[in-house]
Amino acid sequence: MNPGAVEITWPQLALAASLLLAHGLASLWLGLELGRRVAVAALRTTVQLGLLGLVLVPVFSSNNPLLVAGIAALMLIMAGREVMGRSQRRYRGMLLTSLGAVAVGAACSMAVAMIVVLRVDPWWSPRYLVPLLGMVLGNALTGISLGLDRTLGLLDEGRDQVELRLSRGATWWEAARPVAREAARTGMVPILNSMSVAGLVSIPGMMTGQILGGTAPGLASRYQILVMFLIAGAVAIGTTAGVLGTLRLLFDGQHRLRVERITRG
């Protein structure tokens, strides 16, 4: 028997919002000055998720590929902007690099999920594509942003080491490879840590939602495993693409590091 999800009303959510008072009290007591940020974050969460719930109703019911493509494109653009916005340093063309890294990582993972594993018909079925893409993007952008920020930091603060290797005859890739290695590792570690504790320390969000919605725990766990693998793939591919794209743009055709292209965000 599948009891389905328990209905949650807006007044009930208002009661749950009372838990945010803990943030406010801690901010006042410790002088954190986070009261305004907590209020804004709570308001944004409510408005954005509320609107998303309304928007997805016609998208799911119409099953229109153009609407699905529009939603997916908007999600990719917002994720790319968020990747760039989290970096302390910038360079010209960083938005395109961020968008490309997010897009290629998400596209590879979603192709495996929709065509190879789930084999839904049509493959762009919004019921599966939109929520899976949202979870992949929401987690992958963290790893990609960490990788890009680490790349720029290592080039900016460690330019002497890079230029020393260049002065000894190294190509741009030979000089930048240690930077690429460290930046990629930085971006990939968080998802590996999450995978290590999933199911032992925490029950991940998708599995929790499916169980609350009445899905059998065994099936819910398999969906969550799928999601974790999709995120890991998107992070690995997206971070690698972003780091390599950033490095290539910060070296010119004469294998010179153009650190002046890096600016503070």
C-alpha positions in Angstrom: 0.0 0.0 0.0 1.3 3.4 -1.0 -0.1 6.0 1.4 1.4 8.9 -0.7 2.8 12.1 0.7 1.3 14.0 3.7 -0.2 17.3 2.5 1.7 20.4 3.7 -0.2 23.7 3.8 1.3 27.2 3.7 0.3 27.9 7.3 2.2 24.7 8.3 5.2 26.0 6.5 4.9 29.2 8.4 5.2 27.2 11.6 8.3 25.4 10.3 9.8 28.8 9.5 9.8 29.5 13.2 12.9 27.4 13.4 14.7 30.3 11.6 14.4 32.2 14.9 17.4 30.1 16.0 19.5 31.9 13.4 18.2 35.2 14.5 18.9 34.6 18.2 22.3 33.2 17.5 23.1 36.2 15.3 22.0 38.7 18.1 23.8 36.8 20.9 27.1 36.4 19.0 26.9 39.6 17.0 27.0 37.8 13.7 24.9 40.4 11.9 23.2 37.7 9.8 19.6 38.5 10.7 19.0 40.3 7.4 20.7 37.6 5.4 18.6 34.9 7.0 15.4 36.8 6.3 16.4 37.4 2.7 17.5 33.8 2.2 14.2 32.5 3.7 12.2 34.8 1.5 14.1 33.8 -1.7 13.7 30.1 -0.9 10.0 30.4 -0.4 9.4 32.5 -3.5 11.7 30.6 -5.8 10.5 27.1 -4.8 6.9 28.2 -4.7 7.1 29.6 -8.3 9.0 26.5 -9.4 6.1 24.4 -8.2 3.7 26.5 -10.2 5.8 26.5 -13.3 6.4 22.8 -13.3 2.6 22.0 -13.4 2.1 23.1 -17.0 5.5 21.8 -18.0 4.7 18.3 -16.7 1.1 18.3 -18.0 1.9 19.6 -21.5 4.9 17.3 -22.1 6.1 19.9 -24.6 9.8 19.5 -25.6 10.2 23.3 -26.2 9.1 24.0 -22.6 11.4 21.4 -21.2 14.3 22.8 -23.3 13.5 26.3 -22.1 13.5 25.2 -18.4 16.7 23.2 -18.9 18.4 26.2 -20.6 17.4 28.6 -17.9 18.7 26.2 -15.2 22.0 25.9 -17.0 22.4 29.6 -17.4 21.7 30.3 -13.8 24.1 27.5 -12.7 26.8 29.0 -14.9 26.3 32.5 -13.4 26.4 31.0 -9.9 29.7 29.3 -10.7 31.3 32.6 -11.7 29.6 34.5 -8.9 31.2 32.3 -6.2 34.8 33.0 -7.4 36.8 35.7 -5.7 38.7 36.3 -9.0 37.4 36.8 -12.5 38.8 37.0 -16.1 37.3 38.0 -19.4 35.3 35.1 -20.8 34.8 33.4 -17.5 31.0 33.3 -17.9 31.3 31.3 -21.1 33.8 29.0 -19.5 31.5 28.5 -16.5 28.5 27.9 -18.8 30.5 25.4 -20.9 31.8 23.5 -18.0 28.4 23.2 -16.4 26.7 22.3 -19.7 29.2 19.6 -20.7 29.2 18.0 -17.3 25.4 18.0 -16.9 24.9 16.9 -20.6 27.1 13.8 -20.2 25.4 12.8 -16.9 21.9 13.3 -18.1 22.6 11.4 -21.4 23.6 8.4 -19.3 20.6 8.8 -17.0 17.9 9.3 -19.5 19.0 7.2 -22.5 21.2 4.5 -21.0 19.9 3.8 -17.5 16.2 4.9 -17.2 15.4 4.6 -20.9 12.2 6.8 -20.5 10.1 7.5 -23.5 10.5 10.2 -24.6 14.0 10.6 -23.3 13.3 14.3 -22.4 10.3 13.4 -20.2 10.1 16.4 -17.9 9.0 14.3 -14.9 12.5 12.7 -14.9 14.7 15.2 -16.7 13.9 18.4 -14.8 14.3 17.1 -11.2 17.4 15.0 -12.1 19.0 18.0 -13.9 18.2 20.2 -11.0 19.9 17.9 -8.5 22.9 17.4 -10.8 23.4 21.1 -11.4 22.8 22.2 -7.8 25.6 19.9 -6.6 27.9 20.0 -9.6 28.2 23.8 -9.6 29.8 23.6 -6.2 32.7 21.4 -7.4 33.1 23.4 -10.6 33.2 26.7 -8.8 35.7 25.4 -6.3 37.9 24.2 -9.1 37.8 27.5 -11.0 38.4 29.6 -7.9 41.4 27.4 -7.0 42.8 27.6 -10.5 42.7 31.4 -10.5 44.1 31.6 -6.9 47.1 29.3 -7.7 47.9 31.3 -10.9 47.6 34.6 -9.2 49.4 33.8 -6.0 51.8 31.3 -7.4 52.7 33.0 -10.7 56.5 32.9 -9.8 56.5 29.1 -9.8 54.6 28.9 -13.0 56.8 31.4 -14.8 59.9 29.7 -13.4 58.8 26.5 -15.2 58.1 28.5 -18.4 61.6 30.1 -18.2 63.1 26.7 -18.2 61.5 25.8 -21.5 58.2 24.2 -20.3 55.1 24.6 -22.5 52.1 26.2 -21.0 50.6 22.8 -20.2 53.7 21.5 -18.6 53.9 24.7 -16.4 50.2 24.7 -15.6 49.7 20.9 -15.0 50.4 21.1 -11.2 47.8 23.9 -11.0 45.3 21.8 -13.0 45.9 18.8 -10.7 45.4 20.7 -7.5 42.4 22.6 -8.8 40.7 19.5 -10.1 41.3 17.7 -6.8 39.8 20.7 -4.9 36.6 20.5 -7.0 36.1 16.8 -6.8 36.8 16.2 -3.1 33.4 17.5 -1.8 31.3 15.0 -3.8 33.6 12.2 -2.8 33.2 13.1 0.8 29.4 13.2 0.4 29.4 9.8 -1.3 31.5 8.3 1.6 28.9 9.2 4.3 25.7 8.8 2.3 23.4 6.3 4.0 25.6 6.1 7.1 25.7 9.6 8.5 22.8 11.1 6.4 19.9 10.1 4.2 20.3 12.2 1.1 17.5 14.6 -0.1 16.1 12.6 -3.0 15.8 9.4 -1.1 14.2 11.2 1.8 11.7 12.9 -0.5 10.8 9.6 -2.3 10.3 7.8 1.0 8.1 10.6 2.3 6.2 10.4 -1.0 5.5 6.7 -0.5 8.2 5.0 -2.6 9.6 1.8 -1.3 12.9 2.3 0.5 14.7 -0.1 -1.8 13.7 1.7 -5.0 14.3 5.1 -3.3 17.9 4.0 -2.4 18.6 2.9 -6.0 17.4 6.3 -7.3 19.7 8.0 -4.8 22.7 5.9 -5.8 21.9 6.9 -9.4 21.8 10.5 -8.5 25.1 10.4 -6.6 26.8 8.8 -9.6 25.3 11.4 -11.9 26.6 14.2 -9.7 30.0 12.6 -9.4 30.3 12.3 -13.2 29.1 15.9 -13.8 31.5 17.2 -11.2 34.5 15.3 -12.7 33.7 16.3 -16.3 32.6 19.8 -15.6 35.5 20.6 -13.2 38.1 19.2 -15.6 36.6 21.1 -18.5 36.4 24.4 -16.5 39.9 24.1 -15.2 41.4 23.3 -18.6 39.4 26.0 -20.3 40.5 28.6 -17.8 44.1 27.7 -18.1 44.0 27.8 -21.9 42.5 31.3 -21.8 45.2 32.6 -19.4 48.1 31.6 -21.5 48.8 33.2 -24.9 50.1 31.6 -28.1 53.7 32.2 -27.0 53.2 30.1 -23.8 53.2 33.1 -21.6 51.1 33.4 -18.5 48.9 36.5 -18.8 48.2 37.0 -15.1 47.1 40.5 -15.7 43.9 39.1 -17.2 42.8 38.0 -13.7 40.9 40.6 -11.7 39.3 40.6 -8.3 35.6 39.9 -8.4 
